[in-house]
């Protein structure tokens, strides 16, 4: 497949960057395989974030509040399962390694659950509510079994400060490929405009073939990652089990939360992830009804963000040479808020092109490109910082707990979509947004509802930045301190 060959080239490019920086503990094939596995998570996250609420609320007619309850319950399951799964994989012993048994097991159920989520076998509103909640819970558990060990594996492959940034950049670049596949296949093939559905995303019959293709791509992504990194599992750190039973697992989680670096990083990321999740969940509403973007140009507006993050990931290893990870994190958050939310503000100030025009599409593409470019540095920084925190935790406690830390991180990633969709569902009911596939264009929506939607999906998202900046400012683990930690760990060994 041409795109798979291109993906390998991406890994080779990052590998060359690493070698130029004098670091390479991981061969290019392992880097490619590890990163390729993120396509599955990118497909799931983008489909959840952009389509799930829209599909159940706007296409199937389930109330926004019922959608919010179902998605919130699923998210609460993640709050428990992700950190526990991290601790379980930290302490697992098998001939396949600590992480791989769970990834193999999750592959098929993850793909099947994704397909069933978008193809309910019931029709009434209450039945659809239960279907959404139950299938979303099962799907999230399957993603936990795969994604948490996958993330933790990345921290184990290398302990080099810079190469970890490269590994995270590769992983997230492939995650962006997942986003692009969803948007390109969706609006380029399955949701094209027709006489009956000028906005093809309202066509219920387009979702079954669309989601079965995505499910198959997820399955391939997981299996390539698991088989491709299996050999590397043989040389990963082997530590004594740090806990036993549920009490021990919960103790690992409590111990992780006592790490100040971890607490402030995760707290800030949770706070800033909420507006990002809301923005993603309402993006299809905003683009379809407020900006009045036709299906012809919808792919350009949606794909430009993930494409920009891919470009940003390419530069992340260079940025790491000049900025502390904390600085990249903060500037990435500030930049996203400014460029993602400003189009609505500028429009009401009379400084942004009118909806439904080509000038409007071009302007949105430019702003979303810059927003994606800068937020990529935040995403890479968080993943790399968690790997550094794992070393700090090892020095203090004598335990390798990558699984616990990345279990919390996996929860945050999924909570971004979950909280965003849940909050957005309540907001849609609050502003009295009309549900159902008979709402075809902006002419079917009141001006008051459109105005409220634009405020929530625009400037109100900026409110999450200030508390996030406070938490990020408290993070103290620097490049120099991490080098000292590695020296002390080697001396102890």
DOGUTOR-38481 format. One record per residue (C-alpha): residue number from 1; residue in one letter; chain; x, y, z negated. Coordinates in Angstrom, 3 decimals, always signed. Layout:
# residues N
REC   resi   resn   chain          X          Y          Z
REC    NUM      A       A          X          Y          Z
...
***
This chain:
# residues 493
REC   resi   resn   chain          X          Y          Z
REC      1      X       A     +0.000     +0.000     +0.000
REC      2      X       A     +1.369     +3.399     +0.986
REC      3      X       A     +0.389     +5.102     -2.267
REC      4      X       A     +2.117     +2.353     -4.286
REC      5      X       A     +5.316     +2.902     -2.296
REC      6      X       A     +5.014     +6.602     -3.018
REC      7      X       A     +4.530     +5.841     -6.697
REC      8      X       A     +7.769     +3.856     -6.719
REC      9      X       A     +9.532     +6.844     -5.168
REC     10      X       A     +8.254     +8.980     -8.055
REC     11      X       A     +9.853     +6.593    -10.543
REC     12      X       A    +13.092     +6.554     -8.555
REC     13      X       A    +13.127    +10.362     -8.540
REC     14      X       A    +12.757    +10.490    -12.331
REC     15      X       A    +15.434     +7.829    -12.716
REC     16      X       A    +17.836     +9.939    -10.671
REC     17      X       A    +17.070    +12.925    -12.901
REC     18      X       A    +17.896    +10.831    -15.922
REC     19      X       A    +21.201     +9.702    -14.481
REC     20      X       A    +22.126    +13.297    -13.626
REC     21      X       A    +21.568    +14.119    -17.279
REC     22      X       A    +23.870    +11.248    -18.271
REC     23      X       A    +21.126     +9.063    -19.736
REC     24      X       A    +19.677     +5.782    -18.563
REC     25      X       A    +18.804     +3.013    -20.986
REC     26      X       A    +15.899     +1.846    -18.787
REC     27      X       A    +16.168     +0.583    -15.188
REC     28      X       A    +14.006     +2.109    -12.461
REC     29      X       A    +11.774     -0.969    -11.996
REC     30      X       A    +10.861     -0.986    -15.681
REC     31      X       A    +10.182     +2.742    -15.556
REC     32      X       A     +7.962     +2.255    -12.519
REC     33      X       A     +6.045     -0.631    -14.116
REC     34      X       A     +5.629     +1.202    -17.406
REC     35      X       A     +4.373     +4.351    -15.705
REC     36      X       A     +2.123     +2.469    -13.271
REC     37      X       A     +0.092     +1.209    -16.205
REC     38      X       A     -1.082     +4.740    -16.937
REC     39      X       A     -3.162     +4.770    -13.742
REC     40      X       A     -5.781     +2.673    -15.560
REC     41      X       A     -5.986     +5.165    -18.408
REC     42      X       A     -6.096     +8.083    -15.968
REC     43      X       A     -9.004     +6.493    -14.082
REC     44      X       A    -10.918     +5.821    -17.281
REC     45      X       A    -10.283     +9.251    -18.801
REC     46      X       A    -11.141    +11.218    -15.660
REC     47      X       A    -14.280     +9.171    -15.009
REC     48      X       A    -15.357     +9.523    -18.646
REC     49      X       A    -14.580    +13.215    -18.750
REC     50      X       A    -16.084    +14.298    -15.435
REC     51      X       A    -18.791    +11.790    -14.562
REC     52      X       A    -20.106     +9.953    -17.640
REC     53      X       A    -22.198    +12.704    -19.229
REC     54      X       A    -23.243    +14.017    -15.818
REC     55      X       A    -24.319    +10.526    -14.705
REC     56      X       A    -26.420     +9.665    -17.760
REC     57      X       A    -27.838    +13.157    -18.267
REC     58      X       A    -28.190    +14.685    -14.815
REC     59      X       A    -28.602    +11.557    -12.677
REC     60      X       A    -30.412     +9.115    -15.007
REC     61      X       A    -32.259    +11.745    -17.056
REC     62      X       A    -31.103    +10.812    -20.588
REC     63      X       A    -31.232    +13.797    -22.942
REC     64      X       A    -27.943    +15.486    -23.741
REC     65      X       A    -28.388    +14.901    -27.475
REC     66      X       A    -28.912    +11.145    -27.061
REC     67      X       A    -25.793    +11.007    -24.881
REC     68      X       A    -23.931    +12.926    -27.570
REC     69      X       A    -24.958    +10.452    -30.297
REC     70      X       A    -23.942     +7.433    -28.209
REC     71      X       A    -20.559     +8.889    -27.311
REC     72      X       A    -19.912    +10.093    -30.857
REC     73      X       A    -20.517     +6.589    -32.250
REC     74      X       A    -18.080     +5.143    -29.713
REC     75      X       A    -15.525     +7.777    -30.686
REC     76      X       A    -15.903     +6.919    -34.386
REC     77      X       A    -15.048     +3.303    -33.569
REC     78      X       A    -11.865     +4.597    -31.938
REC     79      X       A    -11.002     +6.555    -35.064
REC     80      X       A    -10.710     +3.239    -36.908
REC     81      X       A     -9.573     +0.847    -34.178
REC     82      X       A     -6.719     +2.847    -32.625
REC     83      X       A     -4.463     +3.310    -35.687
REC     84      X       A     -5.233     -0.219    -36.906
REC     85      X       A     -4.403     -1.646    -33.481
REC     86      X       A     -1.132     +0.249    -33.627
REC     87      X       A     -0.260     -1.306    -36.955
REC     88      X       A     -1.319     -4.777    -35.777
REC     89      X       A     +0.927     -4.578    -32.720
REC     90      X       A     +3.792     -3.240    -34.862
REC     91      X       A     +3.618     -6.400    -36.960
REC     92      X       A     +2.713     -8.951    -34.282
REC     93      X       A     +5.085    -11.820    -33.543
REC     94      X       A     +4.895    -13.967    -30.410
REC     95      X       A     +7.085    -15.297    -27.628
REC     96      X       A     +5.620    -12.545    -25.402
REC     97      X       A     +6.684     -9.809    -27.813
REC     98      X       A     +4.786     -7.452    -30.068
REC     99      X       A     +2.791     -5.515    -27.469
REC    100      X       A     +2.234     -7.687    -24.403
REC    101      X       A     -0.277    -10.298    -25.663
REC    102      X       A     -2.859     -7.590    -26.270
REC    103      X       A     -2.301     -5.965    -22.897
REC    104      X       A     -2.784     -9.264    -21.038
REC    105      X       A     -5.936    -10.022    -23.007
REC    106      X       A     -7.522     -6.600    -22.369
REC    107      X       A     -7.005     -6.436    -18.591
REC    108      X       A    -10.166     -8.147    -17.288
REC    109      X       A    -12.616     -7.036    -20.034
REC    110      X       A    -11.418     -3.441    -19.602
REC    111      X       A    -12.176     -3.458    -15.878
REC    112      X       A    -15.502     -5.254    -16.361
REC    113      X       A    -16.641     -2.935    -19.138
REC    114      X       A    -15.856     +0.109    -17.027
REC    115      X       A    -18.042     -1.192    -14.187
REC    116      X       A    -20.947     -2.054    -16.516
REC    117      X       A    -20.846     +1.385    -18.138
REC    118      X       A    -21.758     +3.073    -14.866
REC    119      X       A    -24.162     +0.339    -13.740
REC    120      X       A    -26.749     -0.125    -16.510
REC    121      X       A    -29.216     -2.990    -16.223
REC    122      X       A    -31.976     -1.055    -18.007
REC    123      X       A    -34.095     +1.937    -16.999
REC    124      X       A    -35.937     +3.567    -19.934
REC    125      X       A    -34.298     +6.492    -21.724
REC    126      X       A    -33.968     +4.678    -25.068
REC    127      X       A    -32.646     +1.531    -23.413
REC    128      X       A    -30.116     +3.619    -21.471
REC    129      X       A    -29.058     +5.252    -24.739
REC    130      X       A    -28.352     +1.843    -26.330
REC    131      X       A    -26.618     +0.617    -23.188
REC    132      X       A    -24.355     +3.682    -23.130
REC    133      X       A    -23.469     +3.351    -26.810
REC    134      X       A    -22.836     -0.409    -26.890
REC    135      X       A    -20.916     -0.662    -23.622
REC    136      X       A    -18.889     +2.480    -24.447
REC    137      X       A    -17.915     +0.964    -27.816
REC    138      X       A    -16.827     -2.332    -26.211
REC    139      X       A    -14.953     -0.522    -23.443
REC    140      X       A    -13.126     +1.700    -25.900
REC    141      X       A    -12.074     -1.307    -27.977
REC    142      X       A    -10.686     -2.991    -24.857
REC    143      X       A     -8.846     +0.196    -23.958
REC    144      X       A     -7.451     +0.274    -27.500
REC    145      X       A     -6.073     -3.258    -27.082
REC    146      X       A     -4.258     -2.146    -23.939
REC    147      X       A     -3.444     +1.519    -24.307
REC    148      X       A     -2.048     +1.633    -27.858
REC    149      X       A     +0.563     -1.114    -27.251
REC    150      X       A     +1.348     +0.474    -23.879
REC    151      X       A     +2.094     +3.847    -25.474
REC    152      X       A     +4.102     +2.309    -28.312
REC    153      X       A     +6.167     +0.347    -25.806
REC    154      X       A     +7.429     +3.598    -24.291
REC    155      X       A     +8.952     +4.709    -27.590
REC    156      X       A    +10.798     +1.393    -27.880
REC    157      X       A    +12.265     +1.310    -24.379
REC    158      X       A    +14.708     +4.146    -25.138
REC    159      X       A    +15.837     +6.111    -28.180
REC    160      X       A    +17.512     +8.868    -26.128
REC    161      X       A    +15.982    +12.328    -26.806
REC    162      X       A    +15.957    +13.353    -23.121
REC    163      X       A    +15.134     +9.978    -21.589
REC    164      X       A    +12.037     +9.760    -23.745
REC    165      X       A    +10.856    +12.970    -22.126
REC    166      X       A    +11.501    +11.375    -18.733
REC    167      X       A     +9.545     +8.222    -19.651
REC    168      X       A     +6.605    +10.267    -20.889
REC    169      X       A     +6.753    +12.391    -17.730
REC    170      X       A     +6.683     +9.254    -15.544
REC    171      X       A     +3.782     +7.797    -17.503
REC    172      X       A     +1.746    +10.960    -17.263
REC    173      X       A     +2.577    +11.425    -13.578
REC    174      X       A     +0.945     +8.065    -12.913
REC    175      X       A     -1.943     +9.098    -15.146
REC    176      X       A     -2.430    +12.071    -12.847
REC    177      X       A     -2.484     +9.622     -9.924
REC    178      X       A     -5.453     +7.993    -11.655
REC    179      X       A     -7.251    +11.332    -11.829
REC    180      X       A     -6.550    +12.058     -8.168
REC    181      X       A     -7.817     +8.638     -7.097
REC    182      X       A    -11.095     +9.193     -8.951
REC    183      X       A    -11.676    +12.642     -7.486
REC    184      X       A    -10.490    +11.790     -3.963
REC    185      X       A    -12.439     +8.543     -3.684
REC    186      X       A    -15.496    +10.046     -5.352
REC    187      X       A    -15.940    +13.212     -3.335
REC    188      X       A    -14.041    +12.109     -0.251
REC    189      X       A    -15.974     +8.864     +0.300
REC    190      X       A    -18.791     +8.010     -2.089
REC    191      X       A    -20.323    +11.388     -2.966
REC    192      X       A    -20.281    +13.070     +0.431
REC    193      X       A    -23.247    +15.342     +1.143
REC    194      X       A    -26.336    +13.942     +2.839
REC    195      X       A    -29.698    +15.357     +3.846
REC    196      X       A    -31.312    +13.824     +0.776
REC    197      X       A    -28.471    +14.720     -1.592
REC    198      X       A    -26.677    +17.991     -0.681
REC    199      X       A    -24.643    +17.362     -3.852
REC    200      X       A    -23.695    +13.709     -3.414
REC    201      X       A    -22.775    +13.197     -7.067
REC    202      X       A    -26.545    +13.105     -7.759
REC    203      X       A    -26.957     +9.985     -5.614
REC    204      X       A    -27.449     +7.111     -8.064
REC    205      X       A    -26.808     +4.470     -5.393
REC    206      X       A    -23.267     +5.745     -4.815
REC    207      X       A    -22.053     +4.827     -8.304
REC    208      X       A    -21.956     +0.964     -8.068
REC    209      X       A    -19.476     +0.740     -5.138
REC    210      X       A    -17.495     +3.683     -6.498
REC    211      X       A    -17.025     +2.178     -9.946
REC    212      X       A    -16.299     -1.382     -8.819
REC    213      X       A    -13.407     -0.054     -6.729
REC    214      X       A    -12.105     +1.928     -9.693
REC    215      X       A    -12.441     -1.129    -11.947
REC    216      X       A    -10.306     -3.192     -9.547
REC    217      X       A     -7.658     -0.454     -9.454
REC    218      X       A     -7.603     -0.441    -13.260
REC    219      X       A     -7.101     -4.199    -13.328
REC    220      X       A     -4.157     -3.986    -10.909
REC    221      X       A     -2.615     -1.141    -12.918
REC    222      X       A     -2.726     -3.073    -16.204
REC    223      X       A     -1.348     -6.301    -14.745
REC    224      X       A     +1.508     -4.575    -12.888
REC    225      X       A     +2.499     -2.801    -16.096
REC    226      X       A     +2.339     -5.915    -18.283
REC    227      X       A     +4.202     -8.249    -15.925
REC    228      X       A     +6.693     -5.567    -14.875
REC    229      X       A     +7.775     -4.757    -18.436
REC    230      X       A     +7.622     -8.301    -19.826
REC    231      X       A    +11.364     -8.861    -19.322
REC    232      X       A    +12.178     -5.675    -21.217
REC    233      X       A    +10.162     -6.949    -24.186
REC    234      X       A    +12.915     -9.487    -24.910
REC    235      X       A    +15.360     -6.730    -25.874
REC    236      X       A    +12.997     -4.567    -27.899
REC    237      X       A    +13.642     -3.972    -31.626
REC    238      X       A    +12.594     -6.849    -33.876
REC    239      X       A    +11.647     -5.767    -37.387
REC    240      X       A    +10.193     -7.498    -40.383
REC    241      X       A     +6.411     -7.206    -40.734
REC    242      X       A     +5.647     -4.082    -42.734
REC    243      X       A     +2.159     -5.012    -43.872
REC    244      X       A     -0.288     -7.831    -44.321
REC    245      X       A     -4.055     -7.787    -44.422
REC    246      X       A     -6.401     -4.848    -44.037
REC    247      X       A     -4.981     -3.126    -47.092
REC    248      X       A     -1.503     -3.215    -45.613
REC    249      X       A     -2.722     -1.879    -42.294
REC    250      X       A     -4.523     +1.013    -43.956
REC    251      X       A     -1.403     +1.628    -46.009
REC    252      X       A     +0.608     +2.010    -42.786
REC    253      X       A     -1.860     +4.605    -41.547
REC    254      X       A     -1.806     +6.538    -44.838
REC    255      X       A     +1.985     +6.446    -44.833
REC    256      X       A     +2.080     +7.824    -41.299
REC    257      X       A     -0.246    +10.686    -42.218
REC    258      X       A     +2.122    +11.669    -45.048
REC    259      X       A     +4.764    +12.435    -42.436
REC    260      X       A     +4.534    +16.230    -42.118
REC    261      X       A     +5.798    +16.313    -38.543
REC    262      X       A     +3.130    +13.806    -37.522
REC    263      X       A     +0.358    +15.509    -39.484
REC    264      X       A     +0.900    +18.968    -38.004
REC    265      X       A     +1.492    +17.730    -34.464
REC    266      X       A     -1.613    +15.532    -34.409
REC    267      X       A     -3.782    +18.138    -36.148
REC    268      X       A     -2.866    +20.773    -33.586
REC    269      X       A     -3.335    +18.410    -30.673
REC    270      X       A     -6.771    +17.341    -31.926
REC    271      X       A     -7.855    +20.972    -32.227
REC    272      X       A     -6.687    +21.975    -28.750
REC    273      X       A     -7.993    +18.758    -27.204
REC    274      X       A    -11.566    +19.626    -28.155
REC    275      X       A    -11.922    +22.614    -25.786
REC    276      X       A    -10.012    +20.714    -23.094
REC    277      X       A    -12.518    +17.856    -23.416
REC    278      X       A    -15.507    +20.199    -23.306
REC    279      X       A    -14.088    +21.942    -20.240
REC    280      X       A    -13.651    +18.603    -18.465
REC    281      X       A    -17.134    +17.347    -19.384
REC    282      X       A    -18.829    +20.504    -18.141
REC    283      X       A    -16.603    +20.971    -15.079
REC    284      X       A    -18.977    +19.166    -12.717
REC    285      X       A    -21.924    +21.210    -14.007
REC    286      X       A    -19.979    +24.456    -13.700
REC    287      X       A    -18.620    +23.688    -10.228
REC    288      X       A    -21.915    +22.374     -8.855
REC    289      X       A    -24.371    +24.911    -10.233
REC    290      X       A    -22.478    +28.027    -11.334
REC    291      X       A    -19.661    +28.227     -8.770
REC    292      X       A    -21.883    +26.482     -6.166
REC    293      X       A    -19.018    +24.497     -4.664
REC    294      X       A    -20.089    +22.218     -1.830
REC    295      X       A    -19.049    +18.522     -1.759
REC    296      X       A    -16.710    +19.422     +1.108
REC    297      X       A    -14.543    +21.613     -1.127
REC    298      X       A    -15.168    +19.898     -4.475
REC    299      X       A    -12.152    +17.542     -4.064
REC    300      X       A     -9.806    +20.496     -3.573
REC    301      X       A    -10.979    +22.202     -6.769
REC    302      X       A    -10.871    +19.013     -8.842
REC    303      X       A     -7.699    +17.414     -7.465
REC    304      X       A     -5.538    +20.522     -7.666
REC    305      X       A     -5.321    +20.315    -11.467
REC    306      X       A     -3.968    +16.734    -11.670
REC    307      X       A     -1.735    +17.423     -8.664
REC    308      X       A     -0.289    +20.441    -10.447
REC    309      X       A     +0.328    +18.391    -13.601
REC    310      X       A     +2.254    +15.862    -11.497
REC    311      X       A     +4.467    +18.668    -10.239
REC    312      X       A     +4.821    +19.903    -13.800
REC    313      X       A     +5.879    +16.432    -14.936
REC    314      X       A     +8.617    +16.461    -12.287
REC    315      X       A    +10.073    +19.558    -13.944
REC    316      X       A     +9.622    +18.341    -17.531
REC    317      X       A    +13.126    +16.790    -17.764
REC    318      X       A    +14.610    +20.131    -16.627
REC    319      X       A    +12.444    +22.075    -19.084
REC    320      X       A    +13.656    +19.754    -21.860
REC    321      X       A    +17.213    +20.942    -21.199
REC    322      X       A    +16.339    +24.532    -22.088
REC    323      X       A    +13.357    +24.453    -24.436
REC    324      X       A    +12.650    +22.651    -27.662
REC    325      X       A     +9.679    +20.321    -27.323
REC    326      X       A     +7.748    +22.482    -29.753
REC    327      X       A     +8.230    +25.528    -27.500
REC    328      X       A     +7.058    +23.607    -24.426
REC    329      X       A     +4.031    +22.465    -26.414
REC    330      X       A     +2.986    +25.974    -27.450
REC    331      X       A     +3.560    +27.635    -24.084
REC    332      X       A     +1.677    +24.844    -22.362
REC    333      X       A     -1.366    +25.380    -24.586
REC    334      X       A     -1.347    +29.142    -24.186
REC    335      X       A     -0.972    +28.909    -20.418
REC    336      X       A     -3.843    +26.439    -20.025
REC    337      X       A     -6.241    +28.594    -22.019
REC    338      X       A     -5.385    +31.732    -20.062
REC    339      X       A     -5.636    +30.318    -16.554
REC    340      X       A     -8.463    +27.809    -17.067
REC    341      X       A    -10.887    +30.153    -18.805
REC    342      X       A    -10.158    +33.475    -17.101
REC    343      X       A    -12.131    +32.918    -13.832
REC    344      X       A    -15.477    +33.239    -15.655
REC    345      X       A    -14.292    +36.334    -17.529
REC    346      X       A    -12.956    +37.933    -14.358
REC    347      X       A    -16.198    +37.149    -12.523
REC    348      X       A    -18.306    +39.036    -15.067
REC    349      X       A    -15.817    +41.905    -14.891
REC    350      X       A    -16.375    +42.052    -11.133
REC    351      X       A    -12.819    +40.907    -10.343
REC    352      X       A    -13.495    +37.351     -9.070
REC    353      X       A    -15.047    +36.270     -5.738
REC    354      X       A    -18.758    +35.461     -5.562
REC    355      X       A    -19.882    +31.817     -6.070
REC    356      X       A    -20.478    +29.801     -2.925
REC    357      X       A    -17.836    +31.627     -0.881
REC    358      X       A    -14.559    +30.372     +0.539
REC    359      X       A    -12.731    +33.105     -1.347
REC    360      X       A    -14.156    +31.717     -4.567
REC    361      X       A    -12.874    +28.220     -3.770
REC    362      X       A     -9.380    +29.542     -2.975
REC    363      X       A     -9.272    +31.585     -6.185
REC    364      X       A    -10.377    +28.627     -8.312
REC    365      X       A     -7.755    +26.404     -6.686
REC    366      X       A     -5.022    +28.929     -7.518
REC    367      X       A     -6.084    +29.327    -11.161
REC    368      X       A     -6.545    +25.570    -11.702
REC    369      X       A     -3.162    +24.887    -10.126
REC    370      X       A     -1.380    +27.201    -12.551
REC    371      X       A     -3.366    +25.814    -15.496
REC    372      X       A     -2.385    +22.249    -14.578
REC    373      X       A     +1.233    +23.221    -14.050
REC    374      X       A     +1.639    +24.662    -17.540
REC    375      X       A     -0.506    +22.187    -19.498
REC    376      X       A     +1.677    +19.342    -18.184
REC    377      X       A     +4.467    +20.562    -20.474
REC    378      X       A     +2.154    +20.262    -23.488
REC    379      X       A     +1.192    +16.695    -22.561
REC    380      X       A     +4.774    +15.542    -22.036
REC    381      X       A     +5.983    +17.278    -25.185
REC    382      X       A     +3.430    +15.551    -27.423
REC    383      X       A     +4.281    +12.058    -26.190
REC    384      X       A     +8.016    +12.632    -26.517
REC    385      X       A     +7.650    +14.231    -29.966
REC    386      X       A     +5.752    +11.206    -31.286
REC    387      X       A     +8.643     +8.953    -30.273
REC    388      X       A    +11.029    +11.240    -32.193
REC    389      X       A     +8.709    +11.177    -35.212
REC    390      X       A     +8.873     +7.360    -35.148
REC    391      X       A    +12.643     +7.596    -35.654
REC    392      X       A    +12.185    +10.052    -38.521
REC    393      X       A     +9.658     +7.697    -40.100
REC    394      X       A    +12.067     +4.773    -39.715
REC    395      X       A    +14.797     +6.711    -41.509
REC    396      X       A    +12.518     +7.586    -44.449
REC    397      X       A    +10.626     +4.312    -44.837
REC    398      X       A    +12.758     +1.689    -43.078
REC    399      X       A     +9.803     +0.715    -40.866
REC    400      X       A     +9.339     +0.902    -37.102
REC    401      X       A     +5.772     +2.180    -36.759
REC    402      X       A     +5.480     +3.309    -33.135
REC    403      X       A     +2.151     +1.509    -32.884
REC    404      X       A     +0.592     +3.481    -35.731
REC    405      X       A     +1.741     +6.825    -34.371
REC    406      X       A     +0.735     +6.085    -30.802
REC    407      X       A     -2.497     +4.532    -32.005
REC    408      X       A     -3.391     +7.922    -33.416
REC    409      X       A     -2.276     +9.534    -30.162
REC    410      X       A     -4.420     +7.127    -28.125
REC    411      X       A     -7.374     +8.051    -30.305
REC    412      X       A     -6.783    +11.731    -29.604
REC    413      X       A     -6.676    +11.133    -25.858
REC    414      X       A     -9.936     +9.219    -25.942
REC    415      X       A    -11.451    +11.658    -28.436
REC    416      X       A    -10.761    +14.449    -25.959
REC    417      X       A    -13.277    +12.876    -23.603
REC    418      X       A    -15.540    +11.621    -26.394
REC    419      X       A    -15.786    +14.836    -28.386
REC    420      X       A    -15.990    +16.848    -25.196
REC    421      X       A    -18.864    +14.807    -23.802
REC    422      X       A    -20.665    +14.580    -27.153
REC    423      X       A    -20.403    +18.310    -27.841
REC    424      X       A    -21.302    +19.140    -24.260
REC    425      X       A    -24.428    +16.975    -24.475
REC    426      X       A    -25.666    +18.894    -27.495
REC    427      X       A    -24.800    +22.198    -25.813
REC    428      X       A    -26.795    +21.257    -22.698
REC    429      X       A    -29.899    +20.622    -24.793
REC    430      X       A    -29.293    +23.802    -26.816
REC    431      X       A    -29.183    +26.001    -23.704
REC    432      X       A    -32.212    +24.104    -22.328
REC    433      X       A    -30.384    +22.768    -19.317
REC    434      X       A    -32.762    +20.888    -16.960
REC    435      X       A    -31.908    +17.172    -16.619
REC    436      X       A    -32.661    +14.742    -13.792
REC    437      X       A    -31.516    +14.235    -10.213
REC    438      X       A    -34.270    +16.575     -8.947
REC    439      X       A    -32.059    +19.480    -10.080
REC    440      X       A    -30.176    +19.708     -6.788
REC    441      X       A    -28.746    +23.271     -6.588
REC    442      X       A    -28.330    +26.487     -8.557
REC    443      X       A    -31.781    +27.573     -7.351
REC    444      X       A    -33.278    +24.867     -9.608
REC    445      X       A    -31.653    +26.303    -12.753
REC    446      X       A    -32.624    +29.466    -14.639
REC    447      X       A    -30.199    +32.392    -14.736
REC    448      X       A    -30.138    +32.247    -18.541
REC    449      X       A    -29.029    +28.606    -18.488
REC    450      X       A    -26.353    +29.339    -15.880
REC    451      X       A    -25.052    +32.278    -17.925
REC    452      X       A    -24.909    +30.202    -21.129
REC    453      X       A    -23.159    +27.361    -19.310
REC    454      X       A    -20.515    +29.693    -17.909
REC    455      X       A    -19.758    +31.152    -21.353
REC    456      X       A    -19.427    +27.751    -23.023
REC    457      X       A    -17.345    +26.259    -20.196
REC    458      X       A    -15.282    +29.431    -19.880
REC    459      X       A    -14.168    +31.947    -22.523
REC    460      X       A    -15.543    +30.037    -25.540
REC    461      X       A    -12.974    +27.310    -24.884
REC    462      X       A    -10.208    +29.751    -25.820
REC    463      X       A    -11.393    +29.691    -29.449
REC    464      X       A     -9.685    +26.349    -30.008
REC    465      X       A     -6.222    +27.729    -29.298
REC    466      X       A     -5.596    +29.852    -32.408
REC    467      X       A     -5.897    +27.122    -35.070
REC    468      X       A     -3.893    +24.786    -32.817
REC    469      X       A     -1.050    +27.312    -32.646
REC    470      X       A     -0.995    +27.453    -36.448
REC    471      X       A     -0.533    +23.691    -36.745
REC    472      X       A     +2.095    +23.570    -34.003
REC    473      X       A     +4.075    +26.336    -35.715
REC    474      X       A     +4.527    +24.065    -38.756
REC    475      X       A     +6.282    +21.330    -36.773
REC    476      X       A     +9.960    +21.239    -37.818
REC    477      X       A    +11.630    +18.315    -35.998
REC    478      X       A    +14.194    +19.835    -33.615
REC    479      X       A    +16.665    +18.422    -31.082
REC    480      X       A    +19.531    +18.880    -33.543
REC    481      X       A    +17.661    +17.216    -36.411
REC    482      X       A    +16.733    +14.256    -34.205
REC    483      X       A    +20.388    +13.752    -33.289
REC    484      X       A    +21.224    +13.666    -37.016
REC    485      X       A    +18.462    +11.103    -37.594
REC    486      X       A    +19.821     +8.783    -34.891
REC    487      X       A    +23.328     +9.066    -36.384
REC    488      X       A    +21.998     +8.132    -39.832
REC    489      X       A    +19.990     +5.207    -38.399
REC    490      X       A    +23.089     +3.835    -36.617
REC    491      X       A    +25.116     +4.167    -39.820
REC    492      X       A    +22.449     +2.317    -41.770
REC    493      X       A    +22.316     -0.488    -39.197
***
